[in-house]
């Protein structure tokens, strides 16, 4: 499935004792999206939920992203069919809702030291959703590393694409879905320079879209290559190069 890059209206709900304008909403802003990131009361659950509901009504987001306590708030909103991306959701600590709707994805680190990974597994089970709804990513509770941020952005794009997400309808395990997500956010790939034959390692940012083309000079021979990056419908990334001009 090739996703068309689109500008989204995102409601981002931060976690307990987190700040407005943190790493995750800032990353989404840097991808060109409109991000509503309201300050949520840390001490009054009802007030925090009301603020989030008011923000939803005012900004009419395409998707809601909730981190930790913000994930629990997202689950408890009257949000209709708006998709949810939940980051290590603290649903057992706050709120009354213990299931999520089908158009949702959960991102969670198995090494989370705050919210156990098993709580997200339980949430998927209670919701009668495919194991592919839960994607294992990151190294801790924050999910602030580049790979986690890229998968978060990819999840927003997937859920708002309007495409049928077939792998969410299958009963696959979370390792399969993690592989698909990781292929969308891997940091390094390589291509072979058409001029000198050297293998060149380059950074990859799939937040720029699943079908990319740009010109880059080979660091070995300085010849210009047209770099092609494409993710196929199985989630596998292909990278190849061709000369920008004929040197013969």
C-alpha positions in Angstrom: 0.0 0.0 0.0 1.6 3.3 -1.1 0.4 6.2 1.1 -0.1 9.6 -0.3 1.4 12.2 2.0 -1.3 14.5 3.3 -1.5 17.4 5.7 -3.5 16.4 8.7 -5.2 18.1 11.6 -4.0 16.3 14.6 -5.2 16.5 18.2 -2.2 15.6 20.4 -2.9 14.8 24.1 0.1 14.8 26.3 0.9 12.6 29.3 0.8 13.3 33.0 3.3 16.0 34.0 4.3 16.4 30.4 4.6 19.8 28.7 2.9 21.3 25.7 5.1 21.4 22.7 7.1 18.4 23.6 9.2 16.2 21.2 6.3 14.2 19.8 3.9 17.0 18.8 6.8 19.1 17.6 7.9 16.2 15.3 4.4 16.1 13.8 4.5 19.8 13.3 7.8 19.5 11.5 6.2 17.0 9.1 3.8 19.8 8.0 0.7 18.9 10.0 -1.6 21.2 11.9 -1.3 20.1 15.6 -3.6 21.1 18.4 -1.7 20.4 21.7 -3.8 21.6 24.6 -2.6 21.9 28.2 -4.3 19.2 30.2 -4.8 19.5 33.9 -2.5 17.0 35.7 -4.5 16.8 38.9 -8.2 17.0 37.8 -9.1 14.2 35.4 -12.5 15.7 34.7 -11.0 19.0 33.8 -8.4 17.4 31.5 -11.1 15.3 29.8 -13.3 18.5 29.3 -10.3 20.4 27.8 -9.6 17.6 25.4 -13.3 17.3 24.4 -13.5 21.1 23.8 -10.4 20.9 21.7 -11.8 18.1 19.6 -15.0 20.0 19.0 -13.2 23.2 18.1 -10.5 21.8 15.8 -12.3 18.8 14.3 -9.1 16.7 13.9 -8.5 14.0 11.3 -6.8 11.9 14.0 -6.2 11.9 17.7 -2.8 10.9 19.2 -2.7 10.3 22.9 0.5 9.6 25.0 0.3 7.7 28.3 -2.4 9.4 30.4 -3.3 11.3 27.2 -4.0 7.9 25.6 -6.5 7.2 28.4 -8.1 10.6 27.8 -8.3 9.8 24.0 -10.1 6.5 24.8 -12.6 8.3 27.0 -13.5 11.1 24.5 -16.7 11.2 22.4 -14.7 11.0 19.2 -17.0 9.1 16.8 -15.1 7.5 14.0 -12.0 9.6 14.3 -9.0 7.2 14.4 -6.7 6.9 17.5 -3.0 6.4 17.8 -2.2 5.5 21.4 1.3 5.7 22.7 1.8 3.5 25.8 -1.8 4.2 26.9 -2.3 4.4 30.7 -5.9 3.2 30.5 -5.8 1.0 33.6 -4.8 4.1 35.7 -7.3 6.7 34.4 -10.8 6.7 33.0 -13.5 4.1 32.7 -13.1 2.8 29.1 -11.4 -0.5 28.7 -11.6 -1.1 24.9 -10.8 0.8 21.7 -12.4 1.1 18.3 -11.2 -0.8 15.3 -9.6 2.2 13.6 -6.9 2.5 16.2 -3.2 1.6 16.6 -1.2 1.2 19.8 2.6 1.9 19.9 4.3 0.5 22.9 7.8 -0.5 24.0 8.3 -3.9 25.6 10.9 -2.2 27.8 8.5 0.5 29.1 9.3 1.1 32.7 6.1 3.0 33.5 3.2 1.2 31.7 3.7 -2.5 31.2 3.6 -3.7 27.6 1.2 -6.4 28.8 -1.4 -3.8 29.5 -1.6 -2.9 25.8 -1.8 -6.6 24.9 -4.8 -6.9 27.4 -6.4 -3.8 25.8 -6.2 -5.3 22.3 -7.7 -8.6 23.7 -10.5 -6.8 25.4 -11.3 -4.9 22.2 -11.5 -8.1 20.1 -9.0 -6.7 17.7 -6.2 -8.2 15.7 -2.8 -8.6 17.4 -1.5 -6.4 14.6 -3.2 -3.4 16.3 -0.3 -3.4 18.8 3.1 -2.4 17.4 6.2 -2.9 19.5 8.6 0.0 19.1 11.1 2.1 21.0 13.3 1.6 24.0 11.3 3.1 26.9 8.1 4.9 27.9 8.8 8.2 26.2 9.0 6.8 22.6 11.0 9.9 21.7 13.7 8.2 19.6 13.6 8.9 15.8 12.4 5.5 14.9 9.4 5.7 17.3 8.6 9.2 16.1 8.6 8.0 12.5 6.4 5.1 13.3 4.0 7.4 15.1 3.8 9.6 12.0 3.4 6.6 9.7 0.5 5.3 11.9 -1.3 8.7 11.5 -0.8 8.4 7.7 -2.0 4.8 7.6 -5.2 5.4 9.6 -6.2 8.5 7.6 -5.3 7.1 4.2 -8.8 5.8 3.5 -7.2 2.5 2.4 -8.3 -0.9 3.7 -5.6 -2.0 6.2 -5.7 -5.7 5.5 -3.0 -6.7 8.0 -5.1 -5.2 10.8 -7.9 -7.6 9.8 -5.8 -10.7 10.1 -4.9 -12.4 13.4 -1.2 -11.9 13.1 1.1 -11.4 16.0 2.6 -8.1 17.1 6.1 -9.0 15.8 4.7 -9.1 12.2 3.1 -5.7 12.5 6.3 -4.4 14.2 8.3 -5.5 11.1 5.9 -3.7 8.8 6.2 -0.5 10.9 9.9 -0.8 11.3 10.3 -1.0 7.5 8.4 2.3 7.3 10.8 4.0 9.7 14.2 2.4 9.3 17.0 4.9 9.6 19.6 3.6 7.2 19.5 2.0 3.8 22.0 1.7 1.0 22.3 2.0 -2.8 25.0 1.2 -5.3 26.4 4.3 -7.1 25.8 3.8 -10.9 29.1 5.6 -11.7 31.7 4.0 -9.4 29.9 0.9 -8.1 30.5 1.8 -4.4 27.7 0.9 -1.9 26.6 4.1 -0.2 24.7 4.1 3.1 22.1 6.9 3.4 19.6 7.9 6.1 16.0 7.1 5.3 13.0 9.1 6.4 9.7 7.5 5.3 7.8 10.4 6.8 8.6 12.1 3.5 6.3 9.6 1.8 6.4 6.0 0.5 7.4 7.0 -3.1 10.4 9.4 -3.1 12.9 10.6 -5.7 15.7 13.0 -5.2 19.2 13.8 -6.5 22.3 13.1 -4.3 26.0 13.3 -5.1 28.0 10.1 -4.5 30.5 10.8 -1.6 33.1 8.7 -3.3 33.1 9.8 -6.9 31.0 13.0 -6.6 28.8 11.9 -9.5 25.1 12.8 -9.1 22.6 9.9 -8.7 18.9 10.0 -8.8 17.8 8.1 -5.7 14.5 6.2 -5.7 12.8 5.1 -2.5 9.6 3.1 -2.6 7.7 1.0 -0.1 5.7 -1.8 -1.6 2.3 -3.1 -0.5 4.0 -5.6 1.8 5.7 -2.9 3.7 9.2 -3.6 2.2 11.4 -0.7 1.3 13.3 -0.7 -2.0 16.1 1.8 -2.8 18.0 2.1 -6.1 19.9 4.7 -8.0 20.4 5.7 -11.6 22.7 8.4 -13.1 21.4 11.9 -13.3 23.0 12.1 -16.7 24.9 9.9 -19.1 28.6 10.2 -18.5 29.8 8.2 -21.5 
